[in-house]
Structures are given as structure tokens and as C-alpha cells.
Amino acid sequence: MTQNLKIAEQMVKRLIADTNQAHFGITWRYELTNEVDNIDVVSEHATNTLRIHPCWLRYIVSEGDFQSSVTDEITAWYLLDELTHPVGHAA
């Protein structure tokens, strides 16, 4: 594993830890995998897995696009979840 990928993975670990502290009810984890093109979220029960292609992760970190590529993926998941599963709305 190259140093750049280690740095990128540390960024993901911090993001996952911060997300798990900020949001209750859903536990996030991540995995580096060649089975996705770039990034994907897999939801199973109360656990979401952020699946990230390691080459893509290394590239977006080197380009300074971590926020708009990885962090925003989690934000988008919460927005979509809120739209498709509204809580506390009157019928």
C-alpha cells in the first residue's frame, strides 16, 4: 500500500468515526474494494458500508476532492433517506 493510500484511508477512518458520533441509529463502516467503480453505499439493517475503490480514493485525495467525493456521498445518503423515509410527518 502506498503512503498516499494510507493517508487517504486515514481520512476515511476519521470521516466514518465523525459520522458515527454525529448520527445515531445507523452505524457506518467502510471497505476498500475493487468491486466498485468509484464509491457505493450498501445498507444492511442498521449498518451502512461505504465501499470505495482504492485507486479512485487515492486519486480524489491527491486532487483535493475528498470533501466533494467521499464526505458528500454520506451526506447524500442521509438526504435521500430523509426524502424516502420521512419521520414525524403527518399523514
ZITACOR-V995391 format. One record per residue. N is the residue number from 1. RES is the residue in one small letter. SS is DSSP state (A for helix, B for strand, O for the rest). PHI is phi as a letter, one per 40 degrees, with the letter a starting at -180 (none if undefined). NEAR is the number of other ideal C-beta (glycine too) atoms within 10 Angstrom. Layout:
BEGIN
n:res:ss:phi:near
N:RES:SS:PHI:NEAR
N:RES:SS:PHI:NEAR
END
This chain:
BEGIN
n:res:ss:phi:near
1:m:O:none:10
2:t:O:c:9
3:q:A:d:8
4:n:A:c:13
5:l:A:c:15
6:k:A:c:11
7:i:A:c:12
8:a:A:c:24
9:e:A:c:18
10:q:A:c:11
11:m:A:c:17
12:v:A:c:19
13:k:A:d:11
14:r:A:c:10
15:l:A:c:19
16:i:A:c:19
17:a:A:c:11
18:d:A:c:13
19:t:A:c:20
20:n:A:c:13
21:q:A:c:8
22:a:A:c:9
23:h:O:b:13
24:f:O:b:8
25:g:O:g:5
26:i:O:b:16
27:t:B:b:14
28:w:B:b:18
29:r:B:a:12
30:y:B:a:20
31:e:B:a:12
32:l:B:c:19
33:t:O:a:12
34:n:O:c:8
35:e:O:c:8
36:v:O:b:16
37:d:O:c:8
38:n:O:b:15
39:i:B:a:18
40:d:B:a:14
41:v:B:b:16
42:v:B:b:12
43:s:B:b:11
44:e:B:b:7
45:h:O:f:7
46:a:O:b:9
47:t:B:b:11
48:n:B:b:22
49:t:B:b:17
50:l:B:c:22
51:r:B:c:17
52:i:B:b:24
53:h:O:c:17
54:p:A:c:15
55:c:A:c:12
56:w:A:c:17
57:l:A:d:23
58:r:A:d:21
59:y:A:c:15
60:i:A:c:20
61:v:A:c:20
62:s:A:c:12
63:e:O:c:10
64:g:O:g:9
65:d:O:b:12
66:f:A:d:17
67:q:A:d:12
68:s:A:c:11
69:s:A:b:18
70:v:A:b:23
71:t:A:d:15
72:d:A:c:14
73:e:A:c:16
74:i:A:c:21
75:t:A:d:11
76:a:A:c:11
77:w:A:c:17
78:y:A:c:14
79:l:A:c:11
80:l:A:c:11
81:d:A:c:14
82:e:A:c:10
83:l:A:c:8
84:t:A:c:7
85:h:O:b:7
86:p:O:c:8
87:v:O:b:6
88:g:O:g:4
89:h:O:c:5
90:a:O:c:3
91:a:O:c:2
END
